[in-house]
Amino acid sequence: MRKMRFKQFLRERNQFSKTGDETLLSVSEYYGVKPRAEAFASEEHKGRAATLEGYRMVKNDDLVMNYMLAWKGAYGVSNHDGIVSPAYSVFKVDQTVVDVRYLHHRVRSDDMKAYFRSRSKGIIESRLRLYPDSLLASFVEIPDLATQRQIANFLDRETARIDLLIEKKQRLVALLAEQRASVIASAVTVGLDKRSELVKTNSQYLPRIPASWRVWRLKHLADIRGGLTLGRQIPEDVETTMVPYMRVANVQAGWLNLSDVAEIPVTKAEKKRYLLEHGDVLMNEGGDNDKLGRGAVWKSELDTCVHQNHVFSVRPHDTRYSEWLSLATNARFARDFFFLHSNQSTNLASISKTNLARFPVAIPPLDEMRATLEILWSRVGKLDQIGDKTNASIDRLKEYRAALITAAVTGQIDVETYAKSGTPDRRLDAIQEEMGA
C-alpha cells in the first residue's frame, strides 16, 4: 500500500455542454452514476432545468461527485458519457496509476465515506460540502496496479452476485406490494366474498358492487376540513404556542410517517379549529400524482397536532368507518378519480375540497364491513410478513456488500484466498437462512 493524494491521479474536468443534448446523468449514494432516465424510470415527476446547456461534461471512466451530498457517498466512477449539473465535480482519472474499477469501489468504501465526511465543510450535517480542492488534497492508500485489478475483478464478480440477489428480492417486494394493493382494492369495491351478487351502479369508478352495499359521495359520509396555511401573518400582540403539524410527507398510503414531525406557532383559535381528532382521515391535497389524495387514519399518536393546508382532515360522521374510508382513498379506482379531478401543473397536482367531496365510496352494512376488514387484515398481514422478511434480507445483503468492499480495498482480506475458501457463498447462504427469505 502507498499513501497518495487524490491530486496525484485526478484532474478536474472543466468542460461544459454547448447544446445540452448529451445524456443527463444522475449521481447517488445508492447506485453511483447512471443515466437519469434510468435512475428515475419508475417516478412520474422529477423536476429538471429548462435547458441543459452549460452542464458539466462527463466522459466514460471519469469520477463524478455531487459535492453537496458527498458526505452521504454521492459519487462514483461513470460508465457513461454524458452531462451532470454544473454544481457537480468531474475528474479525469490517470489510469496509469489507478484502475477505475478499483477507484470506484475504493471511494465508496465505508472508511473512505467517513474520511470524506470529516473533510467536508459546513455548519450542520445537511449543509456539509466536500469541495474539489478538499478532495484533491485528501489522502488515500492504494496498492500497486496489478493488485488493484485483482481486487476490482473480485469485487465486480462478488458484488454482481449480491446485486442479482437484491434485485430478485426487490422484484418480490414489488410483487407483494401489487398483491397487497389488489386485495385492498377488491375489498373496498366488490368485497372478498366471491359468492356475492354484484349489481350495477351509476358510478363510472364503482360500476358494480355487492347488492347489500351502497355508493355514497364522501361529502355525505364526512366533513372535509382544510388546514393551516404556512407563512401566514400573525399579529405580534397575539399569543401563540408551538404545536406539531401534519404535512404531505407525513401522510403515506395507509400509514403515517412520524419520524420527522415539524412544529408551527398557532393561536388559540387556530389550535381549536385545526386540531386533529381520533379517527380523522388525513388526505393529501397536493403533491406528485402518487401522493395526491392518499389517506391514513389519525389515531391520536400525538397528544396535540394540527394539519397544514396541503393536507385535508376528513372527519367521518361515524368513526367506525374511518379505516374503510382510508382504504378506499388508496384503492386503484381512487388513483384514477384523484388524477382526473385534479389541477395539474408541471411537477405537481392538487385536488380541491369541492372535487374531493365528490369522491365515491362503496359502503357495506357495518357487520359486513367488519367481517371484510377481518379477512382483509389477515391476508394483508401475511403479505406484509413476507415483505418485512424480504426487506430485512435486502438490508443484510447491502450491509454485507458494503463490508466486503471495505475489507477488500483496505487489504483486510486476501481476495484470492477468500474467494477460493468459499466464504462468500457461506455468508450469502447464512443471510438467506437467517432471514428466512
Secondary structure, DSSP 8 states (H G I E B T S, - for coil): -EEEEGGGTEEE---B-SSS-S-BEEEETTTEEEEHHHHTTT-S-----S--TT-EEE-TT-EEE-TTSGGGT-EEE-SS-EEE-TTSEEEEE-TTT--HHHHHHHHTSHHHHHHHHHH-B-SSGGG-B--HHHHHH-EEEE--HHHHHHHHHHHHHHHHHHHHHHHHHHHHHHHHHHHHHHHHHHHHHT-S-TTS-EEE-S-SSS-EEETT-EEEEGGGTEEEE--B-TT----TTS--EEEEEE-GGGB-SSSB--SS--EEEE-HHHHHHH---TT-EEEE-EESTTTTT-EEE---SSSS-EEBTTEEEEEESSGGGHHHHHHHHTSHHHHHHHHHTEEE-SS-EEE-HHHHHT-EEEE--HHHHHHHHHHHHHHHHHHHHHHHHHHHHHHHHHHHHHHHHHHHHTTSS-HHHHHHTTHHHHHHHHHHHHHT-
